[in-house]
Amino acid sequence: MEDLLTPPFATKVAVLVRDDLEPWQRLNVTAFLVSGVTAANPDLVGQPYADADGQTYLPLLGMPVLVFEGAADTLTAAHERALRRGTRLAVYTREMFATGHDAANRAAVAAVPTASLDLVGLALHGPKNGVDRILKGARLHH
């Protein structure tokens, strides 16, 4: 079995957030989206951490997460490319800012047709070159 957590990495985890969000929204969206990638790809999670005193900590993703930003049309284009390629992705829509729990989030997404989603973030994991093609036009978040 291939070791996904040893460099050089053959795959990439990436998040794309809207460039017009408030800083707290960008952080919130990124955290939610990475949780989706993690849940769908448990093989990307490393081992638990421990400090020198033996205190243990939760495991983390075992590879870097690259965070990109772009305008609304950049997210729409990336979403369309991912769907055409059959790449699984996590999405966060503007309507989800007004909800308070997972069931309400899912209902907010379910109420809108695919082509009309007001995307404020998306995340994916896949082969490096495929992720790069999907995120064409996005820039690294600064």
MDAnalysis code that builds the backbone (N, CA, C; Angstrom):
import MDAnalysis as mda
import numpy as np

u = mda.Universe.empty(426, n_residues=142, atom_resindex=np.repeat(np.arange(142), 3), trajectory=True)
u.add_TopologyAttr("name", ["N", "CA", "C"] * 142)
u.add_TopologyAttr("resid", np.arange(1, 143))
u.add_TopologyAttr("resname", ["MET", "GLU", "ASP", "LEU", "LEU", "THR", "PRO", "PRO", "PHE", "ALA", "THR", "LYS", "VAL", "ALA", "VAL", "LEU", "VAL", "ARG", "ASP", "ASP", "LEU", "GLU", "PRO", "TRP", "GLN", "ARG", "LEU", "ASN", "VAL", "THR", "ALA", "PHE", "LEU", "VAL", "SER", "GLY", "VAL", "THR", "ALA", "ALA", "ASN", "PRO", "ASP", "LEU", "VAL", "GLY", "GLN", "PRO", "TYR", "ALA", "ASP", "ALA", "ASP", "GLY", "GLN", "THR", "TYR", "LEU", "PRO", "LEU", "LEU", "GLY", "MET", "PRO", "VAL", "LEU", "VAL", "PHE", "GLU", "GLY", "ALA", "ALA", "ASP", "THR", "LEU", "THR", "ALA", "ALA", "HIS", "GLU", "ARG", "ALA", "LEU", "ARG", "ARG", "GLY", "THR", "ARG", "LEU", "ALA", "VAL", "TYR", "THR", "ARG", "GLU", "MET", "PHE", "ALA", "THR", "GLY", "HIS", "ASP", "ALA", "ALA", "ASN", "ARG", "ALA", "ALA", "VAL", "ALA", "ALA", "VAL", "PRO", "THR", "ALA", "SER", "LEU", "ASP", "LEU", "VAL", "GLY", "LEU", "ALA", "LEU", "HIS", "GLY", "PRO", "LYS", "ASN", "GLY", "VAL", "ASP", "ARG", "ILE", "LEU", "LYS", "GLY", "ALA", "ARG", "LEU", "HIS", "HIS"])
u.atoms.positions = np.array([
    [0.832, -1.177, 0.000],
    [0.000, 0.000, 0.000],
    [0.884, 1.250, 0.000],
    [0.504, 2.229, -0.793],
    [1.259, 3.476, -0.908],
    [1.146, 4.279, 0.386],
    [2.270, 4.834, 0.822],
    [2.275, 5.692, 2.001],
    [1.989, 7.117, 1.549],
    [0.761, 7.583, 1.796],
    [0.356, 8.916, 1.362],
    [0.970, 10.030, 2.191],
    [1.552, 9.681, 3.361],
    [1.988, 10.698, 4.299],
    [3.493, 10.927, 4.326],
    [4.223, 10.339, 3.369],
    [5.661, 10.523, 3.294],
    [6.010, 11.325, 2.043],
    [6.719, 12.446, 2.216],
    [7.108, 13.246, 1.041],
    [8.036, 12.458, 0.132],
    [8.070, 12.770, -1.143],
    [7.246, 13.777, -1.802],
    [5.802, 13.275, -1.946],
    [4.862, 14.170, -1.736],
    [3.451, 13.809, -1.782],
    [2.973, 13.740, -3.227],
    [2.289, 12.662, -3.563],
    [1.733, 12.511, -4.908],
    [0.381, 13.203, -5.023],
    [-0.206, 13.523, -3.873],
    [-1.519, 14.158, -3.865],
    [-1.449, 15.494, -3.135],
    [-2.563, 16.209, -3.202],
    [-2.620, 17.542, -2.605],
    [-3.978, 17.733, -1.950],
    [-3.974, 18.385, -0.788],
    [-5.197, 18.856, -0.159],
    [-5.218, 20.365, -0.354],
    [-6.319, 20.865, -0.894],
    [-6.420, 22.296, -1.155],
    [-7.793, 22.819, -0.778],
    [-7.794, 24.049, -0.305],
    [-9.013, 24.779, 0.027],
    [-9.002, 26.055, -0.800],
    [-10.160, 26.409, -1.347],
    [-10.323, 27.653, -2.096],
    [-11.433, 28.448, -1.436],
    [-11.120, 29.651, -0.973],
    [-12.112, 30.517, -0.327],
    [-12.279, 31.805, -1.121],
    [-13.481, 32.363, -0.993],
    [-13.784, 33.631, -1.660],
    [-12.926, 34.738, -1.085],
    [-12.466, 35.616, -1.960],
    [-11.592, 36.703, -1.543],
    [-12.340, 37.894, -0.957],
    [-13.672, 37.844, -0.952],
    [-14.442, 38.953, -0.392],
    [-15.049, 38.637, 0.974],
    [-14.600, 37.559, 1.612],
    [-15.090, 37.197, 2.941],
    [-14.327, 37.944, 4.022],
    [-14.978, 38.117, 5.158],
    [-14.312, 38.658, 6.339],
    [-13.277, 37.633, 6.824],
    [-12.219, 38.082, 7.493],
    [-11.207, 37.128, 7.970],
    [-11.784, 35.986, 8.808],
    [-12.708, 36.267, 9.719],
    [-13.277, 35.195, 10.543],
    [-14.038, 34.194, 9.680],
    [-14.674, 34.678, 8.601],
    [-15.400, 33.779, 7.711],
    [-14.438, 32.875, 6.948],
    [-13.323, 33.425, 6.492],
    [-12.330, 32.618, 5.769],
    [-11.805, 31.485, 6.648],
    [-11.517, 31.825, 7.911],
    [-11.017, 30.809, 8.841],
    [-12.075, 29.759, 9.131],
    [-13.303, 30.186, 9.365],
    [-14.395, 29.267, 9.656],
    [-14.647, 28.332, 8.482],
    [-14.730, 28.886, 7.287],
    [-14.965, 28.092, 6.087],
    [-13.830, 27.087, 5.887],
    [-12.591, 27.537, 6.041],
    [-11.444, 26.643, 5.865],
    [-11.496, 25.476, 6.842],
    [-11.795, 25.761, 8.104],
    [-11.866, 24.698, 9.109],
    [-12.958, 23.685, 8.768],
    [-14.133, 24.165, 8.417],
    [-15.219, 23.249, 8.061],
    [-14.849, 22.401, 6.849],
    [-14.296, 23.029, 5.823],
    [-13.982, 22.296, 4.602],
    [-12.897, 21.249, 4.810],
    [-11.877, 21.568, 5.589],
    [-10.820, 20.591, 5.851],
    [-11.381, 19.400, 6.628],
    [-12.363, 19.657, 7.490],
    [-12.967, 18.529, 8.203],
    [-13.655, 17.575, 7.225],
    [-14.229, 18.115, 6.158],
    [-14.852, 17.263, 5.152],
    [-13.842, 16.402, 4.415],
    [-12.728, 16.998, 4.028],
    [-11.670, 16.229, 3.351],
    [-11.139, 15.156, 4.291],
    [-10.953, 15.502, 5.546],
    [-10.433, 14.549, 6.532],
    [-11.406, 13.389, 6.734],
    [-12.679, 13.695, 6.872],
    [-13.683, 12.637, 7.072],
    [-13.736, 11.686, 5.883],
    [-13.576, 12.220, 4.685],
    [-13.644, 11.398, 3.480],
    [-12.348, 10.647, 3.188],
    [-11.258, 11.047, 3.831],
    [-9.939, 10.460, 3.551],
    [-9.198, 10.145, 4.847],
    [-9.703, 9.217, 5.654],
    [-9.049, 8.936, 6.930],
    [-7.611, 8.439, 6.780],
    [-7.252, 7.951, 5.606],
    [-5.880, 7.498, 5.376],
    [-4.888, 8.661, 5.322],
    [-5.393, 9.895, 5.286],
    [-4.520, 11.070, 5.293],
    [-4.192, 11.552, 6.700],
    [-4.778, 10.907, 7.710],
    [-4.561, 11.303, 9.098],
    [-3.372, 10.539, 9.658],
    [-2.466, 11.279, 10.285],
    [-1.282, 10.672, 10.877],
    [-1.580, 10.057, 12.235],
    [-0.531, 9.821, 12.974],
    [-0.630, 9.223, 14.302],
    [-0.827, 10.316, 15.355],
    [-1.336, 9.948, 16.534],
    [-1.473, 10.942, 17.609],
    [-0.105, 11.541, 17.966],
    [-0.150, 12.754, 18.485],
    [1.046, 13.451, 18.930],
    [1.240, 13.231, 20.425],
    [2.484, 13.379, 20.874],
    [2.799, 13.350, 22.306],
    [3.981, 14.272, 22.538],
    [3.926, 15.008, 23.649],
    [5.059, 15.867, 23.975],
    [6.069, 15.090, 24.823],
    [7.152, 15.751, 25.206],
    [8.232, 15.084, 25.939],
    [7.793, 14.577, 27.311],
    [6.712, 15.120, 27.841],
    [6.195, 14.656, 29.138],
    [5.189, 13.532, 28.999],
    [4.907, 13.117, 27.775],
    [3.973, 12.021, 27.563],
    [2.516, 12.452, 27.427],
    [2.274, 13.748, 27.472],
    [0.907, 14.242, 27.245],
    [0.552, 13.995, 25.791],
    [-0.583, 13.374, 25.545],
    [-0.964, 13.043, 24.176],
    [-1.932, 14.078, 23.608],
    [-1.926, 14.169, 22.283],
    [-2.753, 15.106, 21.537],
    [-3.348, 14.397, 20.330],
    [-4.399, 14.957, 19.798],
    [-5.075, 14.358, 18.649],
    [-4.171, 14.309, 17.418],
    [-4.386, 13.330, 16.554],
    [-3.641, 13.289, 15.294],
    [-4.126, 14.398, 14.366],
    [-3.292, 14.750, 13.412],
    [-3.593, 15.775, 12.420],
    [-3.489, 15.183, 11.021],
    [-3.941, 15.939, 10.040],
    [-3.661, 15.536, 8.671],
    [-2.152, 15.405, 8.534],
    [-1.708, 14.419, 7.814],
    [-0.287, 14.144, 7.700],
    [0.380, 14.789, 6.510],
    [-0.287, 15.749, 5.895],
    [0.284, 16.452, 4.752],
    [-0.167, 17.899, 4.791],
    [0.546, 18.771, 4.104],
    [0.157, 20.185, 4.109],
    [-1.212, 20.402, 3.478],
    [-1.872, 21.453, 3.915],
    [-3.116, 21.912, 3.306],
    [-2.817, 23.282, 2.691],
    [-2.993, 23.398, 1.391],
    [-2.757, 24.660, 0.707],
    [-4.068, 25.424, 0.634],
    [-4.037, 26.686, 1.028],
    [-5.237, 27.511, 1.027],
    [-5.101, 28.574, -0.058],
    [-6.094, 28.608, -0.945],
    [-6.131, 29.529, -2.070],
    [-7.299, 30.485, -1.894],
    [-7.267, 31.582, -2.636],
    [-8.377, 32.523, -2.642],
    [-8.700, 32.897, -4.078],
    [-9.943, 33.329, -4.265],
    [-10.364, 33.751, -5.587],
    [-11.732, 34.396, -5.533],
    [-12.096, 35.032, -6.632],
    [-13.397, 35.672, -6.756],
    [-14.482, 34.615, -6.944],
    [-15.726, 35.052, -6.882],
    [-16.863, 34.140, -7.017],
    [-16.780, 33.320, -8.297],
    [-16.412, 33.941, -9.409],
    [-16.337, 33.205, -10.672],
    [-15.218, 32.171, -10.664],
    [-14.168, 32.413, -9.905],
    [-13.083, 31.434, -9.777],
    [-13.590, 30.186, -9.049],
    [-14.369, 30.387, -7.996],
    [-14.937, 29.247, -7.283],
    [-15.920, 28.482, -8.158],
    [-16.757, 29.190, -8.890],
    [-17.728, 28.538, -9.778],
    [-17.007, 27.698, -10.830],
    [-15.960, 28.258, -11.425],
    [-15.209, 27.529, -12.448],
    [-14.515, 26.307, -11.852],
    [-13.925, 26.456, -10.678],
    [-13.254, 25.323, -10.025],
    [-14.272, 24.230, -9.687],
    [-15.424, 24.629, -9.197],
    [-16.490, 23.680, -8.869],
    [-16.907, 22.891, -10.113],
    [-17.115, 23.600, -11.206],
    [-17.505, 22.942, -12.460],
    [-16.421, 21.985, -12.950],
    [-15.157, 22.407, -12.879],
    [-14.061, 21.529, -13.324],
    [-13.977, 20.287, -12.451],
    [-14.131, 20.450, -11.136],
    [-14.078, 19.303, -10.229],
    [-15.202, 18.315, -10.539],
    [-16.404, 18.826, -10.759],
    [-17.529, 17.941, -11.071],
    [-17.306, 17.214, -12.394],
    [-16.806, 17.918, -13.403],
    [-16.526, 17.282, -14.703],
    [-15.490, 16.166, -14.563],
    [-14.528, 16.360, -13.686],
    [-13.467, 15.364, -13.489],
    [-13.893, 14.241, -12.553],
    [-15.031, 14.378, -11.914],
    [-15.475, 13.370, -10.952],
    [-14.717, 13.448, -9.636],
    [-14.171, 14.617, -9.324],
    [-13.423, 14.808, -8.084],
    [-14.391, 15.136, -6.950],
    [-14.313, 14.368, -5.889],
    [-15.155, 14.639, -4.722],
    [-14.670, 15.899, -4.039],
    [-15.608, 16.735, -3.595],
    [-15.210, 17.953, -2.922],
    [-16.199, 18.306, -1.826],
    [-15.711, 19.119, -0.922],
    [-16.542, 19.693, 0.132],
    [-16.890, 21.108, -0.308],
    [-18.120, 21.538, -0.014],
    [-18.538, 22.894, -0.372],
    [-19.069, 23.620, 0.851],
    [-18.938, 24.926, 0.798],
    [-19.521, 25.808, 1.814],
    [-20.191, 26.930, 1.040],
    [-21.481, 27.136, 1.293],
    [-22.225, 28.178, 0.592],
    [-22.527, 29.338, 1.528],
    [-22.814, 30.480, 0.938],
    [-23.095, 31.682, 1.724],
    [-24.247, 31.442, 2.702],
    [-25.244, 30.695, 2.303],
    [-26.401, 30.430, 3.164],
    [-26.021, 29.728, 4.460],
    [-24.935, 29.015, 4.470],
    [-24.517, 28.265, 5.658],
    [-24.074, 29.179, 6.793],
    [-23.746, 30.441, 6.498],
    [-23.392, 31.380, 7.563],
    [-24.590, 31.670, 8.465],
    [-25.796, 31.468, 7.953],
    [-27.011, 31.785, 8.711],
    [-27.566, 30.579, 9.462],
    [-26.926, 29.441, 9.354],
    [-27.420, 28.232, 10.023],
    [-26.621, 27.992, 11.292],
    [-27.092, 27.068, 12.094],
    [-26.415, 26.834, 13.361],
    [-25.979, 25.409, 13.603],
    [-26.252, 24.505, 12.656],
    [-25.877, 23.110, 12.873],
    [-25.847, 22.355, 11.545],
    [-25.315, 21.148, 11.581],
    [-25.058, 20.371, 10.378],
    [-26.317, 20.097, 9.556],
    [-27.414, 19.702, 10.206],
    [-28.636, 19.396, 9.452],
    [-29.121, 20.634, 8.703],
    [-29.052, 21.793, 9.348],
    [-29.464, 23.036, 8.691],
    [-28.522, 23.391, 7.543],
    [-27.231, 23.132, 7.707],
    [-26.270, 23.363, 6.624],
    [-26.609, 22.505, 5.411],
    [-26.862, 21.219, 5.659],
    [-27.190, 20.315, 4.552],
    [-28.490, 20.720, 3.876],
    [-29.465, 21.165, 4.654],
    [-30.733, 21.624, 4.085],
    [-30.530, 22.872, 3.229],
    [-29.656, 23.769, 3.668],
    [-29.386, 24.991, 2.907],
    [-28.771, 24.655, 1.553],
    [-27.869, 23.705, 1.520],
    [-27.251, 23.298, 0.251],
    [-28.277, 22.563, -0.612],
    [-29.061, 21.692, -0.016],
    [-30.038, 20.890, -0.756],
    [-31.124, 21.737, -1.406],
    [-31.354, 22.944, -0.906],
    [-32.416, 23.806, -1.427],
    [-32.026, 24.534, -2.709],
    [-30.758, 24.428, -3.120],
    [-30.261, 25.215, -4.254],
    [-29.732, 24.276, -5.342],
    [-30.135, 24.485, -6.615],
    [-29.584, 23.669, -7.702],
    [-28.067, 23.855, -7.825],
    [-27.388, 22.852, -8.318],
    [-25.928, 22.864, -8.434],
    [-25.408, 24.136, -9.080],
    [-25.957, 24.511, -10.214],
    [-25.457, 25.667, -10.959],
    [-25.724, 27.000, -10.258],
    [-26.593, 26.994, -9.246],
    [-26.936, 28.239, -8.553],
    [-26.316, 28.364, -7.171],
    [-25.480, 27.407, -6.770],
    [-24.863, 27.471, -5.442],
    [-24.039, 28.745, -5.309],
    [-24.233, 29.473, -4.211],
    [-23.448, 30.676, -3.925],
    [-22.234, 30.234, -3.109],
    [-21.247, 29.701, -3.802],
    [-20.076, 29.113, -3.155],
    [-19.187, 30.177, -2.531],
    [-18.811, 29.944, -1.281],
    [-17.822, 30.798, -0.637],
    [-16.559, 29.996, -0.316],
    [-16.615, 28.683, -0.496],
    [-15.442, 27.857, -0.280],
    [-15.644, 26.455, -0.805],
    [-14.547, 25.828, -1.154],
    [-14.555, 24.418, -1.522],
    [-13.203, 23.818, -1.176],
    [-13.195, 22.516, -0.975],
    [-11.945, 21.815, -0.650],
    [-11.940, 20.475, -1.361],
    [-10.742, 20.018, -1.679],
    [-10.609, 18.751, -2.370],
    [-9.257, 18.125, -2.086],
    [-9.196, 16.853, -2.388],
    [-7.951, 16.092, -2.290],
    [-7.853, 15.269, -3.558],
    [-6.680, 15.266, -4.159],
    [-6.489, 14.466, -5.359],
    [-5.064, 14.558, -5.846],
    [-4.792, 13.934, -6.998],
    [-3.452, 14.027, -7.581],
    [-3.079, 15.497, -7.784],
    [-1.804, 15.811, -7.522],
    [-1.349, 17.204, -7.585],
    [-1.752, 17.908, -8.870],
    [-1.469, 17.289, -10.014],
    [-1.746, 17.963, -11.283],
    [-3.241, 18.155, -11.503],
    [-4.054, 17.228, -11.060],
    [-5.504, 17.369, -11.185],
    [-6.028, 18.504, -10.328],
    [-5.549, 18.600, -9.090],
    [-5.961, 19.690, -8.203],
    [-5.513, 21.026, -8.786],
    [-4.303, 21.081, -9.309],
    [-3.812, 22.321, -9.921],
    [-4.695, 22.756, -11.091],
    [-5.125, 21.796, -11.905],
    [-5.983, 22.135, -13.047],
    [-7.352, 22.626, -12.582],
    [-7.888, 21.989, -11.564],
    [-9.184, 22.398, -11.028],
    [-9.117, 23.817, -10.466],
    [-8.025, 24.159, -9.789],
    [-7.904, 25.455, -9.136],
    [-7.277, 26.536, -10.028],
    [-7.195, 26.269, -11.312],
    [-6.615, 27.243, -12.255],
    [-7.298, 28.595, -12.071],
    [-6.486, 29.641, -11.945],
    [-7.007, 30.989, -11.772],
    [-7.044, 31.434, -10.313],
    [-6.946, 30.488, -9.388],
    [-6.908, 30.846, -7.960],
    [-5.472, 31.199, -7.577],
    [-5.345, 31.980, -6.519],
    [-4.006, 32.344, -6.043],
    [-3.859, 31.899, -4.591],
    [-2.632, 31.628, -4.199],
    [-2.396, 31.251, -2.808],
    [-2.885, 32.361, -1.889],
    [-3.546, 31.963, -0.831],
    [-4.070, 32.932, 0.150],
    [-2.902, 33.611, 0.847],
    [-3.023, 34.882, 1.099],
    [-1.949, 35.613, 1.782],
    [-2.468, 36.258, 3.051],
])
